[in-house]
Amino acid sequence: MKINQVEELTGIPKKNIRFYEDQKLVSPQRNLSNGYREYSMDDVALLNRIKLFRKLGIPIESIRKMENGEEQLDDCLYRKVHELRAASQNIEQMQAVCQEILSTQACFDNINTEFYLEEIENLEKGGTQFVNAEQENKRHSIVVPIIFAGLIVVLMIALTTLVWYLNSIDPAPFGVVQIFTLIALAVCAGVIYACIERIKEIKGGELDEARHY
């Protein structure tokens, strides 16, 4: 069956199905006559298992290990239960601090900031986490492609500048420098485009879509 049919059967967007293929979680057969992917009911069943585990917040790497027999389901779920308990305790602590501030009927300008920061610091020493780890992870995921793209663009600019400088000292055959410059510009444009698309995927891709299926 085609990917459109798989999307209808599983409720998983095509973008995420391809993402799971890129992650080597699903490997549909190829039609030898046209090269198109041909999904089986086994692939659909596997995608539904992935859907279940992603609904439960199981990381991709853990799913891969279970699929490859490197980790048992029980171990994975016990670890997840522990994480959820810790997260629940963190939420309860944050809720308690919010309720405490509400009970004082404080305003933005006169809240006892030092007192609550000290209270939060003491709670963090006890193991409570007040940072939204999901947002931090997504921010980190976005920063990485930006840094990579920036480095590539800077490298291309530096190489192009060096080529033009050397050409001014010892001119190369006509057109060589211009061709190199065009190639460098094309590389920069491609990297920037890929970076933008990757950021779009991170913001609205599998990380967010997992909540909806």
C-alpha positions as CSV (number, residue, x, y, z in Angstrom):
1,M,0.0,0.0,0.0
2,K,1.1,3.6,-0.5
3,I,2.0,6.1,2.2
4,N,-1.4,7.9,1.8
5,Q,-3.2,4.7,2.8
6,V,-0.8,4.2,5.7
7,E,-1.5,7.7,6.9
8,E,-5.2,7.0,6.8
9,L,-4.9,3.7,8.7
10,T,-2.6,5.0,11.4
11,G,-3.4,8.7,11.7
12,I,0.3,9.4,11.5
13,P,1.2,12.3,9.1
14,K,3.3,11.4,6.1
15,K,6.0,13.7,7.3
16,N,6.4,11.6,10.5
17,I,6.2,8.3,8.7
18,R,9.2,9.5,6.6
19,F,10.9,10.7,9.7
20,Y,10.6,7.2,11.3
21,E,12.0,5.7,8.0
22,D,14.9,8.1,8.3
23,Q,15.4,6.9,11.8
24,K,15.5,3.3,10.6
25,L,12.5,2.4,12.7
26,V,10.4,1.4,9.6
27,S,11.8,-0.1,6.4
28,P,9.1,-0.6,3.8
29,Q,9.9,-2.7,0.7
30,R,10.6,-1.0,-2.6
31,N,8.6,-1.8,-5.8
32,L,11.2,-3.0,-8.2
33,S,9.4,-1.7,-11.2
34,N,9.0,2.0,-10.1
35,G,11.1,2.3,-6.9
36,Y,8.1,3.5,-4.8
37,R,7.7,2.4,-1.2
38,E,5.3,-0.5,-0.7
39,Y,4.0,-0.7,2.9
40,S,2.7,-3.9,4.4
41,M,0.3,-4.5,7.2
42,D,3.3,-5.4,9.3
43,D,4.6,-1.9,8.7
44,V,1.3,-0.5,9.7
45,A,1.3,-2.5,13.0
46,L,4.9,-1.3,13.6
47,L,3.9,2.3,13.0
48,N,1.0,1.9,15.5
49,R,3.4,0.6,18.1
50,I,5.7,3.5,17.5
51,K,2.6,5.8,17.8
52,L,1.8,4.2,21.1
53,F,5.3,4.6,22.5
54,R,5.6,8.2,21.3
55,K,2.2,9.0,22.9
56,L,3.8,7.8,26.1
57,G,6.8,10.0,25.6
58,I,9.2,7.1,24.9
59,P,12.3,8.5,23.1
60,I,13.1,7.4,19.6
61,E,16.4,5.8,20.7
62,S,14.6,3.6,23.2
63,I,12.1,2.5,20.6
64,R,15.0,1.6,18.3
65,K,16.6,-0.4,21.1
66,M,13.4,-2.3,21.8
67,E,12.9,-3.0,18.1
68,N,16.5,-4.3,17.8
69,G,16.2,-6.4,21.0
70,E,18.7,-4.3,22.8
71,E,16.3,-3.3,25.5
72,Q,13.2,-5.0,27.1
73,L,9.8,-3.3,27.2
74,D,9.6,-3.7,31.0
75,D,12.9,-1.9,31.5
76,C,11.9,1.0,29.2
77,L,8.5,1.4,30.9
78,Y,9.9,1.2,34.5
79,R,12.3,4.0,33.6
80,K,9.5,6.0,32.1
81,V,7.3,5.6,35.2
82,H,10.2,6.8,37.3
83,E,10.6,9.9,35.0
84,L,6.9,10.6,35.2
85,R,6.8,10.4,39.0
86,A,9.7,12.8,39.2
87,A,8.0,15.1,36.7
88,S,4.8,14.9,38.7
89,Q,6.6,15.9,41.9
90,N,8.2,18.8,40.1
91,I,4.8,20.0,38.9
92,E,3.4,19.7,42.4
93,Q,6.2,21.7,43.8
94,M,5.8,24.4,41.1
95,Q,2.1,24.5,41.7
96,A,2.6,24.9,45.5
97,V,4.9,27.9,44.9
98,C,2.4,29.5,42.5
99,Q,-0.4,28.9,45.1
100,E,1.8,30.4,47.8
101,I,2.4,33.5,45.8
102,L,-1.3,33.8,44.9
103,S,-2.2,33.6,48.6
104,T,-0.2,36.7,49.3
105,Q,-2.2,38.7,46.7
106,A,1.0,40.2,45.6
107,C,1.3,42.3,42.4
108,F,4.0,42.2,39.8
109,D,5.8,45.2,41.3
110,N,5.8,44.2,44.9
111,I,6.3,40.4,44.9
112,N,8.9,39.2,47.4
113,T,11.3,38.0,44.7
114,E,14.2,37.2,47.0
115,F,12.2,35.0,49.3
116,Y,10.7,32.9,46.5
117,L,13.9,32.6,44.6
118,E,15.6,31.3,47.8
119,E,12.7,28.9,48.3
120,I,13.0,27.7,44.7
121,E,16.8,27.3,45.1
122,N,16.3,25.2,48.2
123,L,13.7,23.0,46.4
124,E,16.1,22.6,43.4
125,K,18.8,21.4,45.8
126,G,16.4,18.8,46.9
127,G,16.0,17.6,43.3
128,T,13.0,19.6,42.0
129,Q,13.4,20.9,38.5
130,F,11.8,24.2,37.6
131,V,13.1,24.4,34.1
132,N,10.9,23.2,31.3
133,A,13.2,20.5,29.8
134,E,11.1,20.0,26.7
135,Q,11.4,23.7,25.7
136,E,15.1,23.6,26.5
137,N,15.6,20.5,24.3
138,K,13.7,22.1,21.4
139,R,15.7,25.3,21.8
140,H,19.0,23.3,21.7
141,S,17.8,21.4,18.7
142,I,17.1,24.7,16.8
143,V,20.5,26.2,17.8
144,V,22.5,23.3,16.4
145,P,21.5,23.6,12.7
146,I,21.8,27.4,13.0
147,I,25.4,27.1,14.2
148,F,26.2,24.5,11.6
149,A,24.7,26.6,8.8
150,G,26.6,29.7,10.1
151,L,29.9,27.9,10.1
152,I,29.4,26.6,6.5
153,V,28.4,30.1,5.3
154,V,31.4,31.7,7.0
155,L,33.7,29.0,5.6
156,M,32.4,29.6,2.0
157,I,32.8,33.4,2.4
158,A,36.3,33.0,3.7
159,L,37.3,30.6,0.8
160,T,35.7,32.9,-1.8
161,T,37.6,35.9,-0.3
162,L,40.8,33.9,-0.4
163,V,40.3,32.9,-4.0
164,W,39.6,36.4,-5.1
165,Y,42.7,37.7,-3.2
166,L,44.9,35.0,-4.8
167,N,43.4,35.8,-8.2
168,S,44.4,39.5,-7.8
169,I,48.0,38.4,-7.2
170,D,48.1,35.7,-9.9
171,P,45.1,35.8,-12.2
172,A,43.5,32.4,-12.9
173,P,42.0,31.5,-16.3
174,F,39.0,33.5,-17.2
175,G,35.8,32.2,-15.6
176,V,37.4,29.9,-13.0
177,V,37.0,32.4,-10.1
178,Q,33.5,33.3,-11.2
179,I,32.4,29.6,-11.3
180,F,33.9,29.0,-7.9
181,T,32.1,32.0,-6.5
182,L,28.8,30.8,-8.0
183,I,29.3,27.3,-6.5
184,A,30.1,28.9,-3.1
185,L,26.9,31.0,-3.3
186,A,24.9,27.9,-4.3
187,V,26.3,26.0,-1.3
188,C,25.4,28.9,1.0
189,A,21.9,29.2,-0.4
190,G,21.4,25.4,-0.1
191,V,22.7,25.3,3.5
192,I,20.5,28.2,4.6
193,Y,17.5,26.6,2.9
194,A,18.2,23.3,4.6
195,C,18.6,25.1,7.9
196,I,15.3,26.9,7.6
197,E,13.5,23.7,6.6
198,R,15.1,21.8,9.6
199,I,13.9,24.6,12.0
200,K,10.4,24.3,10.6
201,E,10.5,20.5,11.1
202,I,11.7,20.9,14.7
203,K,9.0,23.5,15.5
204,G,6.2,21.7,13.8
205,G,7.5,18.2,13.0
206,E,7.6,14.9,14.8
207,L,8.2,16.5,18.2
208,D,4.9,18.4,18.1
209,E,2.9,16.0,15.9
210,A,3.5,13.2,18.4
211,R,1.1,14.9,20.7
212,H,-1.7,14.7,18.2
213,Y,-1.7,10.9,17.4
